[in-house]
Amino acid sequence: MNGEPHNHDEHDPLVRAARQGADRDRRAAAEPEPSVLRRLAQIGVLGWVIVTPTLIGVFFGRWLDRQFHLEMFWAAALMVVGFAVGFWSAWKWMQKA
């Protein structure tokens, strides 16, 4: 018992969990949590990343519907496409953040 870790400590789940917790605490101290205002700004940007392509799809779809004298064919289809593009963009943005 000279203070050195024993070889069997490497496989002990309790020792491994304690080391992971200590590593997590060190990372948290090195990288502080973003402020509440920063989080709110991120949520706002995330909303616009989804809403903007959706609205563009609706407006362009309504224009096409008027050109071809249709009810809501293109507006509905392009709204779904715009939402999918926005959601995909938001997903990619969240993966970077």
DRENTOR-428146 format. One record per residue: x negated, y, z of N, C-alpha, C in turn; residue in three letters; residue number from 0; chain. Coordinates in Angstrom, 1 decimal. Layout:
BEGIN
{npx = X; npy = Y; npz = Z; capx = X; capy = Y; capz = Z; cpx = X; cpy = Y; cpz = Z; aa = ALA; i = NUM; ch = A} .
...
//
This chain:
BEGIN
{npx = -0.8; npy = -1.2; npz = 0.0; capx = 0.0; capy = 0.0; capz = 0.0; cpx = -0.9; cpy = 1.2; cpz = 0.0; aa = MET; i = 0; ch = A} .
{npx = -1.6; npy = 1.5; npz = -1.0; capx = -2.5; capy = 2.6; capz = -1.1; cpx = -1.9; cpy = 3.8; cpz = -1.9; aa = ASN; i = 1; ch = A} .
{npx = -0.6; npy = 3.8; npz = -2.1; capx = 0.0; capy = 5.0; capz = -2.7; cpx = 0.1; cpy = 4.8; cpz = -4.2; aa = GLY; i = 2; ch = A} .
{npx = -0.5; npy = 3.8; npz = -4.8; capx = -0.4; capy = 3.7; capz = -6.2; cpx = 0.8; cpy = 2.9; cpz = -6.6; aa = GLU; i = 3; ch = A} .
{npx = 1.5; npy = 3.2; npz = -7.7; capx = 2.7; capy = 2.4; capz = -8.0; cpx = 2.4; cpy = 0.9; cpz = -8.3; aa = PRO; i = 4; ch = A} .
{npx = 3.2; npy = 0.1; npz = -7.8; capx = 3.0; capy = -1.3; capz = -8.1; cpx = 3.5; cpy = -1.7; cpz = -9.5; aa = HIS; i = 5; ch = A} .
{npx = 3.0; npy = -2.7; npz = -10.1; capx = 3.4; capy = -3.1; capz = -11.4; cpx = 4.9; cpy = -3.4; cpz = -11.5; aa = ASN; i = 6; ch = A} .
{npx = 5.4; npy = -4.0; npz = -10.4; capx = 6.8; capy = -4.4; capz = -10.5; cpx = 7.8; cpy = -3.3; cpz = -10.3; aa = HIS; i = 7; ch = A} .
{npx = 7.2; npy = -2.1; npz = -9.9; capx = 8.1; capy = -0.9; capz = -9.8; cpx = 8.5; cpy = -0.4; cpz = -11.1; aa = ASP; i = 8; ch = A} .
{npx = 7.8; npy = -0.7; npz = -12.2; capx = 8.2; capy = -0.3; capz = -13.5; cpx = 9.5; cpy = -0.9; cpz = -13.9; aa = GLU; i = 9; ch = A} .
{npx = 9.9; npy = -2.0; npz = -13.4; capx = 11.1; capy = -2.7; capz = -13.8; cpx = 12.2; cpy = -2.5; cpz = -12.8; aa = HIS; i = 10; ch = A} .
{npx = 12.0; npy = -1.9; npz = -11.7; capx = 13.0; capy = -1.7; capz = -10.7; cpx = 14.0; cpy = -0.6; cpz = -11.2; aa = ASP; i = 11; ch = A} .
{npx = 15.3; npy = -0.9; npz = -11.3; capx = 16.2; capy = 0.1; capz = -11.8; cpx = 16.3; cpy = 1.4; cpz = -10.9; aa = PRO; i = 12; ch = A} .
{npx = 16.1; npy = 1.2; npz = -9.6; capx = 16.2; capy = 2.4; capz = -8.7; cpx = 15.0; cpy = 3.3; cpz = -8.9; aa = LEU; i = 13; ch = A} .
{npx = 13.8; npy = 2.7; npz = -9.1; capx = 12.6; capy = 3.5; capz = -9.4; cpx = 12.7; cpy = 4.2; cpz = -10.7; aa = VAL; i = 14; ch = A} .
{npx = 13.2; npy = 3.5; npz = -11.7; capx = 13.4; capy = 4.1; capz = -13.0; cpx = 14.4; cpy = 5.3; cpz = -13.0; aa = ARG; i = 15; ch = A} .
{npx = 15.5; npy = 5.1; npz = -12.3; capx = 16.5; capy = 6.1; capz = -12.1; cpx = 16.0; cpy = 7.3; cpz = -11.4; aa = ALA; i = 16; ch = A} .
{npx = 15.2; npy = 7.1; npz = -10.4; capx = 14.6; capy = 8.2; capz = -9.6; cpx = 13.6; cpy = 9.0; cpz = -10.5; aa = ALA; i = 17; ch = A} .
{npx = 12.8; npy = 8.3; npz = -11.3; capx = 11.9; capy = 9.0; capz = -12.3; cpx = 12.7; cpy = 9.8; cpz = -13.3; aa = ARG; i = 18; ch = A} .
{npx = 13.8; npy = 9.2; npz = -13.8; capx = 14.6; capy = 9.9; capz = -14.8; cpx = 15.2; cpy = 11.2; cpz = -14.2; aa = GLN; i = 19; ch = A} .
{npx = 15.7; npy = 11.1; npz = -13.0; capx = 16.2; capy = 12.2; capz = -12.3; cpx = 15.2; cpy = 13.3; cpz = -12.1; aa = GLY; i = 20; ch = A} .
{npx = 14.0; npy = 12.9; npz = -11.7; capx = 12.9; capy = 13.9; capz = -11.5; cpx = 12.6; cpy = 14.6; cpz = -12.8; aa = ALA; i = 21; ch = A} .
{npx = 12.5; npy = 13.8; npz = -13.9; capx = 12.2; capy = 14.3; capz = -15.2; cpx = 13.3; cpy = 15.3; cpz = -15.7; aa = ASP; i = 22; ch = A} .
{npx = 14.6; npy = 15.0; npz = -15.4; capx = 15.7; capy = 15.8; capz = -15.7; cpx = 15.6; cpy = 17.1; cpz = -14.9; aa = ARG; i = 23; ch = A} .
{npx = 15.3; npy = 17.1; npz = -13.7; capx = 15.1; capy = 18.3; capz = -12.8; cpx = 14.0; cpy = 19.2; cpz = -13.4; aa = ASP; i = 24; ch = A} .
{npx = 12.9; npy = 18.6; npz = -13.8; capx = 11.8; capy = 19.4; capz = -14.3; cpx = 12.2; cpy = 20.1; cpz = -15.6; aa = ARG; i = 25; ch = A} .
{npx = 12.9; npy = 19.3; npz = -16.5; capx = 13.3; capy = 20.0; capz = -17.7; cpx = 14.3; cpy = 21.1; cpz = -17.5; aa = ARG; i = 26; ch = A} .
{npx = 15.2; npy = 20.9; npz = -16.5; capx = 16.2; capy = 21.9; capz = -16.2; cpx = 15.5; cpy = 23.2; cpz = -15.6; aa = ALA; i = 27; ch = A} .
{npx = 14.5; npy = 23.0; npz = -14.9; capx = 13.8; capy = 24.1; capz = -14.3; cpx = 13.0; cpy = 24.9; cpz = -15.4; aa = ALA; i = 28; ch = A} .
{npx = 12.5; npy = 24.1; npz = -16.4; capx = 11.7; capy = 24.7; capz = -17.5; cpx = 12.6; cpy = 25.4; cpz = -18.5; aa = ALA; i = 29; ch = A} .
{npx = 13.9; npy = 24.9; npz = -18.7; capx = 14.8; capy = 25.4; capz = -19.7; cpx = 16.1; cpy = 25.8; cpz = -18.9; aa = GLU; i = 30; ch = A} .
{npx = 16.2; npy = 27.0; npz = -18.5; capx = 17.4; capy = 27.4; capz = -17.7; cpx = 18.7; cpy = 27.3; cpz = -18.5; aa = PRO; i = 31; ch = A} .
{npx = 19.8; npy = 27.1; npz = -17.9; capx = 21.1; capy = 27.0; capz = -18.5; cpx = 21.5; cpy = 28.4; cpz = -19.1; aa = GLU; i = 32; ch = A} .
{npx = 22.0; npy = 28.4; npz = -20.3; capx = 22.4; capy = 29.7; capz = -20.9; cpx = 23.5; cpy = 30.3; cpz = -20.1; aa = PRO; i = 33; ch = A} .
{npx = 23.6; npy = 31.6; npz = -20.2; capx = 24.6; capy = 32.4; capz = -19.4; cpx = 26.0; cpy = 32.1; cpz = -19.9; aa = SER; i = 34; ch = A} .
{npx = 27.0; npy = 32.5; npz = -19.0; capx = 28.4; capy = 32.3; capz = -19.4; cpx = 28.7; cpy = 33.1; cpz = -20.7; aa = VAL; i = 35; ch = A} .
{npx = 28.2; npy = 34.4; npz = -20.8; capx = 28.4; capy = 35.2; capz = -21.9; cpx = 27.9; cpy = 34.5; cpz = -23.2; aa = LEU; i = 36; ch = A} .
{npx = 26.7; npy = 33.9; npz = -23.1; capx = 26.1; capy = 33.3; capz = -24.3; cpx = 27.0; cpy = 32.1; cpz = -24.7; aa = ARG; i = 37; ch = A} .
{npx = 27.5; npy = 31.3; npz = -23.7; capx = 28.4; capy = 30.2; capz = -24.0; cpx = 29.6; cpy = 30.7; cpz = -24.7; aa = ARG; i = 38; ch = A} .
{npx = 30.2; npy = 31.8; npz = -24.2; capx = 31.5; capy = 32.3; capz = -24.8; cpx = 31.2; cpy = 32.8; cpz = -26.2; aa = LEU; i = 39; ch = A} .
{npx = 30.0; npy = 33.4; npz = -26.4; capx = 29.7; capy = 33.8; capz = -27.8; cpx = 29.5; cpy = 32.6; cpz = -28.7; aa = ALA; i = 40; ch = A} .
{npx = 28.9; npy = 31.5; npz = -28.2; capx = 28.8; capy = 30.3; capz = -29.0; cpx = 30.2; cpy = 29.7; cpz = -29.4; aa = GLN; i = 41; ch = A} .
{npx = 31.1; npy = 29.7; npz = -28.4; capx = 32.5; capy = 29.2; capz = -28.7; cpx = 33.1; cpy = 30.1; cpz = -29.7; aa = ILE; i = 42; ch = A} .
{npx = 33.0; npy = 31.4; npz = -29.6; capx = 33.6; capy = 32.3; capz = -30.6; cpx = 33.0; cpy = 32.1; cpz = -32.0; aa = GLY; i = 43; ch = A} .
{npx = 31.7; npy = 32.0; npz = -32.1; capx = 31.1; capy = 31.7; capz = -33.4; cpx = 31.6; cpy = 30.4; cpz = -33.9; aa = VAL; i = 44; ch = A} .
{npx = 31.7; npy = 29.4; npz = -33.1; capx = 32.2; capy = 28.1; capz = -33.5; cpx = 33.6; cpy = 28.1; cpz = -34.1; aa = LEU; i = 45; ch = A} .
{npx = 34.4; npy = 28.9; npz = -33.4; capx = 35.8; capy = 29.1; capz = -33.9; cpx = 35.8; cpy = 29.7; cpz = -35.3; aa = GLY; i = 46; ch = A} .
{npx = 35.0; npy = 30.8; npz = -35.5; capx = 34.9; capy = 31.4; capz = -36.8; cpx = 34.3; cpy = 30.5; cpz = -37.9; aa = TRP; i = 47; ch = A} .
{npx = 33.4; npy = 29.7; npz = -37.5; capx = 32.8; capy = 28.7; capz = -38.5; cpx = 33.9; cpy = 27.8; cpz = -39.0; aa = VAL; i = 48; ch = A} .
{npx = 34.9; npy = 27.5; npz = -38.2; capx = 35.9; capy = 26.6; capz = -38.7; cpx = 37.0; cpy = 27.4; cpz = -39.4; aa = ILE; i = 49; ch = A} .
{npx = 37.4; npy = 28.5; npz = -38.8; capx = 38.5; capy = 29.3; capz = -39.3; cpx = 38.2; cpy = 30.0; cpz = -40.7; aa = VAL; i = 50; ch = A} .
{npx = 37.1; npy = 30.5; npz = -40.9; capx = 36.7; capy = 31.2; capz = -42.1; cpx = 36.9; cpy = 30.3; cpz = -43.4; aa = THR; i = 51; ch = A} .
{npx = 36.3; npy = 29.1; npz = -43.4; capx = 36.5; capy = 28.3; capz = -44.7; cpx = 37.9; cpy = 27.9; cpz = -44.8; aa = PRO; i = 52; ch = A} .
{npx = 38.6; npy = 27.7; npz = -43.7; capx = 40.0; capy = 27.3; capz = -43.8; cpx = 40.9; cpy = 28.4; cpz = -44.4; aa = THR; i = 53; ch = A} .
{npx = 40.7; npy = 29.6; npz = -44.0; capx = 41.4; capy = 30.8; capz = -44.5; cpx = 41.0; cpy = 31.0; cpz = -46.0; aa = LEU; i = 54; ch = A} .
{npx = 39.8; npy = 30.9; npz = -46.3; capx = 39.3; capy = 31.0; capz = -47.7; cpx = 40.1; cpy = 30.0; cpz = -48.6; aa = ILE; i = 55; ch = A} .
{npx = 40.2; npy = 28.7; npz = -48.1; capx = 40.9; capy = 27.7; capz = -48.8; cpx = 42.4; cpy = 28.1; cpz = -49.0; aa = GLY; i = 56; ch = A} .
{npx = 43.0; npy = 28.6; npz = -48.0; capx = 44.4; capy = 29.0; capz = -48.0; cpx = 44.6; cpy = 30.1; cpz = -49.1; aa = VAL; i = 57; ch = A} .
{npx = 43.8; npy = 31.1; npz = -49.0; capx = 43.9; capy = 32.3; capz = -49.9; cpx = 43.7; cpy = 31.9; cpz = -51.3; aa = PHE; i = 58; ch = A} .
{npx = 42.6; npy = 31.1; npz = -51.6; capx = 42.3; capy = 30.7; capz = -52.9; cpx = 43.4; cpy = 29.7; cpz = -53.4; aa = PHE; i = 59; ch = A} .
{npx = 43.9; npy = 28.9; npz = -52.5; capx = 45.0; capy = 28.0; capz = -52.9; cpx = 46.3; cpy = 28.7; cpz = -53.3; aa = GLY; i = 60; ch = A} .
{npx = 46.6; npy = 29.7; npz = -52.5; capx = 47.8; capy = 30.5; capz = -52.8; cpx = 47.7; cpy = 31.2; cpz = -54.1; aa = ARG; i = 61; ch = A} .
{npx = 46.5; npy = 31.7; npz = -54.4; capx = 46.2; capy = 32.3; capz = -55.7; cpx = 46.4; cpy = 31.3; cpz = -56.8; aa = TRP; i = 62; ch = A} .
{npx = 45.9; npy = 30.1; npz = -56.7; capx = 46.1; capy = 29.1; capz = -57.7; cpx = 47.6; cpy = 28.7; cpz = -57.8; aa = LEU; i = 63; ch = A} .
{npx = 48.3; npy = 28.6; npz = -56.7; capx = 49.7; capy = 28.3; capz = -56.8; cpx = 50.5; cpy = 29.4; cpz = -57.5; aa = ASP; i = 64; ch = A} .
{npx = 50.1; npy = 30.6; npz = -57.3; capx = 50.8; capy = 31.7; capz = -58.1; cpx = 50.5; cpy = 31.6; cpz = -59.6; aa = ARG; i = 65; ch = A} .
{npx = 49.2; npy = 31.3; npz = -59.9; capx = 48.8; capy = 31.2; capz = -61.3; cpx = 49.6; cpy = 30.1; cpz = -62.0; aa = GLN; i = 66; ch = A} .
{npx = 49.8; npy = 29.0; npz = -61.4; capx = 50.4; capy = 27.8; capz = -62.0; cpx = 51.9; cpy = 27.6; cpz = -61.6; aa = PHE; i = 67; ch = A} .
{npx = 52.4; npy = 28.6; npz = -60.9; capx = 53.8; capy = 28.6; capz = -60.5; cpx = 54.2; cpy = 27.4; cpz = -59.7; aa = HIS; i = 68; ch = A} .
{npx = 53.4; npy = 27.1; npz = -58.7; capx = 53.6; capy = 25.9; capz = -57.8; cpx = 54.0; cpy = 26.5; cpz = -56.4; aa = LEU; i = 69; ch = A} .
{npx = 54.6; npy = 25.6; npz = -55.7; capx = 55.1; capy = 26.0; capz = -54.3; cpx = 53.8; cpy = 26.2; cpz = -53.4; aa = GLU; i = 70; ch = A} .
{npx = 53.3; npy = 25.0; npz = -52.9; capx = 52.2; capy = 25.1; capz = -51.9; cpx = 51.2; cpy = 24.0; cpz = -52.2; aa = MET; i = 71; ch = A} .
{npx = 51.1; npy = 23.5; npz = -53.4; capx = 50.3; capy = 22.4; capz = -53.7; cpx = 48.8; cpy = 22.7; cpz = -53.4; aa = PHE; i = 72; ch = A} .
{npx = 48.3; npy = 23.7; npz = -54.1; capx = 46.9; capy = 24.0; capz = -53.9; cpx = 46.6; cpy = 24.6; cpz = -52.6; aa = TRP; i = 73; ch = A} .
{npx = 47.5; npy = 25.4; npz = -52.0; capx = 47.2; capy = 26.1; capz = -50.7; cpx = 47.1; cpy = 25.0; cpz = -49.6; aa = ALA; i = 74; ch = A} .
{npx = 47.9; npy = 24.0; npz = -49.7; capx = 47.8; capy = 22.9; capz = -48.6; cpx = 46.6; cpy = 22.1; cpz = -48.8; aa = ALA; i = 75; ch = A} .
{npx = 46.3; npy = 21.7; npz = -50.1; capx = 45.1; capy = 20.9; capz = -50.3; cpx = 43.8; cpy = 21.6; cpz = -50.0; aa = ALA; i = 76; ch = A} .
{npx = 43.7; npy = 22.9; npz = -50.4; capx = 42.5; capy = 23.7; capz = -50.1; cpx = 42.4; cpy = 24.1; cpz = -48.7; aa = LEU; i = 77; ch = A} .
{npx = 43.5; npy = 24.2; npz = -48.0; capx = 43.4; capy = 24.4; capz = -46.5; cpx = 42.8; cpy = 23.2; cpz = -45.8; aa = MET; i = 78; ch = A} .
{npx = 43.1; npy = 22.0; npz = -46.2; capx = 42.6; capy = 20.8; capz = -45.6; cpx = 41.1; cpy = 20.7; cpz = -46.0; aa = VAL; i = 79; ch = A} .
{npx = 40.7; npy = 21.0; npz = -47.2; capx = 39.3; capy = 21.0; capz = -47.6; cpx = 38.5; cpy = 22.1; cpz = -46.9; aa = VAL; i = 80; ch = A} .
{npx = 39.1; npy = 23.3; npz = -46.7; capx = 38.4; capy = 24.3; capz = -46.0; cpx = 38.2; cpy = 24.0; cpz = -44.5; aa = GLY; i = 81; ch = A} .
{npx = 39.2; npy = 23.3; npz = -43.9; capx = 39.1; capy = 22.9; capz = -42.5; cpx = 38.0; cpy = 21.8; cpz = -42.4; aa = PHE; i = 82; ch = A} .
{npx = 38.0; npy = 20.9; npz = -43.4; capx = 36.9; capy = 19.9; capz = -43.3; cpx = 35.5; cpy = 20.5; cpz = -43.5; aa = ALA; i = 83; ch = A} .
{npx = 35.4; npy = 21.4; npz = -44.4; capx = 34.1; capy = 22.1; capz = -44.6; cpx = 33.7; cpy = 22.8; cpz = -43.3; aa = VAL; i = 84; ch = A} .
{npx = 34.7; npy = 23.5; npz = -42.7; capx = 34.4; capy = 24.3; capz = -41.5; cpx = 34.0; cpy = 23.4; cpz = -40.3; aa = GLY; i = 85; ch = A} .
{npx = 34.8; npy = 22.3; npz = -40.2; capx = 34.5; capy = 21.3; capz = -39.1; cpx = 33.1; cpy = 20.7; cpz = -39.3; aa = PHE; i = 86; ch = A} .
{npx = 32.8; npy = 20.4; npz = -40.5; capx = 31.4; capy = 19.8; capz = -40.8; cpx = 30.3; cpy = 20.8; cpz = -40.5; aa = TRP; i = 87; ch = A} .
{npx = 30.6; npy = 22.1; npz = -40.9; capx = 29.6; capy = 23.1; capz = -40.6; cpx = 29.4; cpy = 23.3; cpz = -39.1; aa = SER; i = 88; ch = A} .
{npx = 30.5; npy = 23.3; npz = -38.4; capx = 30.5; capy = 23.4; capz = -36.9; cpx = 29.7; cpy = 22.3; cpz = -36.3; aa = ALA; i = 89; ch = A} .
{npx = 30.0; npy = 21.1; npz = -36.8; capx = 29.3; capy = 19.9; capz = -36.3; cpx = 27.8; cpy = 20.0; cpz = -36.5; aa = TRP; i = 90; ch = A} .
{npx = 27.4; npy = 20.5; npz = -37.7; capx = 25.9; capy = 20.6; capz = -38.0; cpx = 25.3; cpy = 21.7; cpz = -37.1; aa = LYS; i = 91; ch = A} .
{npx = 26.1; npy = 22.8; npz = -36.9; capx = 25.6; capy = 23.9; capz = -36.1; cpx = 25.4; cpy = 23.5; cpz = -34.6; aa = TRP; i = 92; ch = A} .
{npx = 26.4; npy = 22.7; npz = -34.1; capx = 26.3; capy = 22.2; capz = -32.7; cpx = 25.1; cpy = 21.2; cpz = -32.6; aa = MET; i = 93; ch = A} .
{npx = 24.8; npy = 20.5; npz = -33.6; capx = 23.6; capy = 19.6; capz = -33.5; cpx = 22.3; cpy = 20.3; cpz = -33.4; aa = GLN; i = 94; ch = A} .
{npx = 22.3; npy = 21.5; npz = -34.0; capx = 21.0; capy = 22.3; capz = -33.9; cpx = 20.9; cpy = 23.0; cpz = -32.6; aa = LYS; i = 95; ch = A} .
{npx = 22.1; npy = 23.4; npz = -32.0; capx = 22.1; capy = 24.2; capz = -30.8; cpx = 21.7; cpy = 23.4; cpz = -29.6; aa = ALA; i = 96; ch = A} .
//
